[in-house]
C-alpha cells in the first residue's frame, strides 16, 4: 500500500506550520538569550541553536497550537510571536545586566572602575563586572542552561498563549517592574562593597581630622584596592550563588504574562 503524496503533505503541513510559529518565538528569544545568544557566539551557531530548540519544543507545543485554517491574520501572528520571544529573552538578559550593574557599583566603590577587558558581551566594563558576568554565565551553562531554556519556552505558552497580543500597558508594567527588580537586586549584590567603601571613607575622614598633615588619599588608595580584591574573592561565590538561584527561580516560573 502506497501513501498518497497529497495525504502526506496535508498531514505534515500543520506540524511544519507549528514549527515555523514556534521558531519565531525561539529565534527572537535566542537573539538576546544569556549564554547561548551572546554576541561573541557566531550568528550561524545561534541560528543552529534556535533550530535545535525549535525541534525539541515542537512535539510538546505543536498539538496545542491553532490550526493553519484558524489563523486569520498571519502577519499579526508572526509579529505577536516575535514580540513575545523578544520580551522573554530580554527578561532573562536583565539578569546579566544585574551582574554588570553590581560589578559597576562594586568597582566604583573600591576604585577598580573602568578597567577594560574582553567581556562575554564584547563591551568594555569594570573588571569586577567582567568577573561576575563571566562567572555567572559559566555557572548557568554548567547547570544545564539549554535544558532550562527548553522548559522555559514550553511553560511560556501557558502564560503567553499563541496569537494573544501583548497590551501596551502590560509591556510597560512588565518592563518597569523587571528593570526595577534588576537594579534592586544589583544593589543588593554590591552591598558588601558599598558598606566597605563607606567604612573606608569614614575611617579616612577620622584619620584626616586627627592627622591633617598626612596625605590620607595616597595612603588609603592601596588599602581600598587590595581590600576590594580580597572582598571580591571572599564574596563572589555567595553573590553568584544568590544570582543563579534567582535566575533559575525566574526560569522555572514564567507566570508573569497576561494569564499569570
C-alpha positions in Angstrom: 0.0 0.0 0.0 1.4 3.3 -1.0 0.8 6.6 0.7 -0.5 9.4 -1.5 1.7 12.4 -1.7 -1.1 14.8 -1.1 -2.1 12.9 2.1 1.5 13.1 3.3 1.6 16.8 2.6 -1.7 17.6 4.2 -0.8 15.6 7.4 2.7 17.2 7.7 1.6 20.8 6.9 0.2 21.5 10.4 3.4 20.4 12.0 5.5 22.5 9.7 3.3 25.5 10.3 3.5 24.9 14.1 7.3 24.6 13.9 7.5 27.9 12.0 5.4 29.7 14.5 7.4 28.2 17.4 10.7 29.2 15.6 9.5 32.9 15.6 9.3 32.9 19.4 12.5 30.9 19.9 14.5 32.8 17.3 13.6 36.2 18.8 14.5 34.9 22.3 17.8 33.5 21.0 18.8 36.9 19.8 19.2 38.2 23.4 19.4 35.0 25.4 22.2 34.9 28.1 25.0 32.5 27.3 23.6 31.0 24.1 22.8 34.3 22.4 25.9 36.3 23.3 27.4 38.5 20.5 30.6 36.5 20.8 28.7 33.4 19.6 28.7 33.3 15.7 25.4 34.0 14.1 25.4 30.6 12.4 25.8 28.9 15.7 23.0 30.9 17.2 20.8 30.0 14.2 21.6 26.4 14.6 20.8 26.5 18.3 17.5 28.2 17.6 16.6 25.5 15.1 17.6 22.8 17.6 15.5 24.3 20.3 12.6 24.5 17.9 12.9 20.8 17.0 12.9 19.9 20.7 9.9 22.1 21.6 7.7 21.4 18.6 6.5 17.9 19.6 5.4 19.3 23.0 3.7 22.5 21.8 2.5 21.9 18.2 -0.6 19.8 19.2 -1.9 22.8 21.2 -1.3 25.4 18.5 -4.1 26.7 16.4 -4.7 25.0 13.0 -3.4 27.0 10.0 -7.0 27.3 8.8 -7.9 29.0 12.1 -5.3 31.8 11.6 -7.0 34.8 10.0 -4.1 37.3 10.3 -0.8 35.5 9.6 1.3 38.7 9.7 -0.2 39.6 13.1 0.6 36.2 14.4 4.2 36.5 13.3 4.6 39.9 15.0 3.0 38.7 18.2 5.2 35.6 18.5 8.3 37.6 17.7 7.5 40.2 20.3 6.7 37.6 22.9 10.1 35.9 22.3 11.9 39.2 22.5 10.2 40.1 25.7 11.0 36.7 27.3 14.6 36.9 26.1 15.0 40.5 27.5 13.6 39.4 30.8 16.4 36.8 31.0 19.0 39.2 29.7 18.2 41.6 32.6 19.8 39.1 34.9 23.1 39.6 33.1 22.6 43.4 33.3 22.2 42.8 37.1 25.6 41.3 37.4 27.1 44.0 35.2 25.4 46.8 37.3 26.5 45.1 40.5 30.1 45.0 39.2 30.0 48.7 38.3 28.7 49.7 41.7 31.3 47.5 43.4 34.1 48.8 41.2 33.2 52.4 41.7 33.1 51.8 45.5 36.6 50.2 45.5 38.5 52.3 43.0 38.5 49.5 40.4 36.2 51.0 37.8 36.9 51.4 34.1 39.4 48.6 33.7 38.8 47.2 30.2 38.6 43.6 29.4 37.2 41.2 26.8 33.8 40.5 28.3 31.3 37.9 27.2 29.2 40.6 25.7 32.1 42.2 23.8 31.7 45.6 25.5 34.1 47.2 27.9 33.1 47.1 31.6 34.8 47.3 35.0 37.0 44.4 35.9 34.7 43.3 38.8 31.7 43.4 36.4 33.6 41.2 33.9 34.4 38.7 36.6 30.8 38.5 37.8 29.3 38.3 34.3 31.7 35.6 33.2 31.3 33.6 36.4 27.5 33.9 36.2 27.3 32.8 32.6 29.7 29.9 33.3 27.6 28.7 36.2 24.4 29.0 34.1 26.0 26.9 31.4 27.3 24.1 33.6 23.9 23.9 35.4 22.3 22.8 32.0 21.0 26.1 30.7 19.9 24.5 27.5 17.5 22.2 29.2 16.2 25.0 31.4 15.6 27.1 28.3 13.5 24.3 26.7 11.5 24.1 29.9 11.2 27.9 30.0 9.9 28.0 26.4 7.4 25.3 27.0 6.0 26.9 30.1 5.9 30.3 28.4 3.0 29.1 26.3 0.9 28.8 29.4 1.5 32.4 30.3 1.7 33.8 26.8 -0.6 31.8 24.5 0.0 31.7 20.8 -1.7 34.6 18.9 -2.7 36.6 22.0 -1.4 40.1 21.6 0.5 41.9 24.3 -1.1 45.1 25.5 1.0 48.2 25.8 0.0 48.6 29.4 1.2 45.1 30.2 4.5 45.5 28.4 5.1 48.8 30.1 4.3 47.4 33.6 6.3 44.3 32.9 9.3 46.2 31.7 9.3 48.7 34.6 8.9 46.0 37.2 11.7 43.8 35.8 14.1 46.7 35.4 13.4 48.0 38.9 13.9 44.5 40.3 17.1 44.2 38.3 18.6 47.4 39.8 17.4 46.5 43.3 19.0 43.0 43.0 22.2 44.6 41.7 22.5 46.9 44.6 21.8 44.0 47.0 24.7 42.0 45.4 27.0 45.0 45.6 26.0 45.9 49.2 29.2 44.4 50.8 31.4 46.6 48.6 29.3 49.7 49.2 29.4 49.1 53.0 33.2 48.5 52.9 33.6 51.8 50.9 31.5 53.7 53.5 33.6 52.4 56.4 36.8 53.2 54.5 35.8 56.7 53.7 34.6 57.4 57.3 37.9 56.0 58.6 39.8 58.2 56.3 37.8 61.2 57.4 38.6 60.5 61.1 42.3 60.0 60.3 42.4 63.2 58.3 40.9 65.2 61.2 43.4 63.6 63.6 46.4 64.0 61.4 45.8 66.8 58.9 49.4 66.7 57.6 49.1 63.1 56.5 48.1 62.5 52.8 45.4 60.0 53.6 44.3 59.6 50.0 47.7 58.3 48.9 47.9 56.0 52.0 44.4 54.7 51.7 44.2 54.1 47.9 46.2 50.8 48.0 44.2 49.7 51.1 40.8 50.1 49.3 42.1 48.5 46.1 43.5 45.5 47.9 40.5 45.3 50.2 38.2 45.3 47.2 40.0 42.4 45.6 40.0 40.4 48.8 36.3 41.1 49.4 35.6 40.0 45.8 37.4 36.7 46.3 35.5 36.1 49.5 32.1 37.2 48.4 31.9 36.2 44.8 30.9 32.6 45.4 28.0 33.7 47.6 26.9 36.5 45.2 26.9 34.2 42.2 25.1 31.6 44.2 22.3 34.1 45.0 22.2 35.2 41.4 22.0 31.7 39.9 19.2 30.8 42.4 17.2 33.9 41.4 17.9 33.1 37.7 16.6 29.6 38.0 13.6 30.6 40.0 12.5 33.0 37.3 13.1 30.5 34.5 11.1 27.9 36.5 8.0 30.2 36.8 7.5 32.4 33.8 3.9 33.1 35.0 4.1 36.8 34.7 2.2 37.0 31.5 -1.3 38.2 30.8 -2.7 34.9 32.1 -0.2 34.8 35.1 
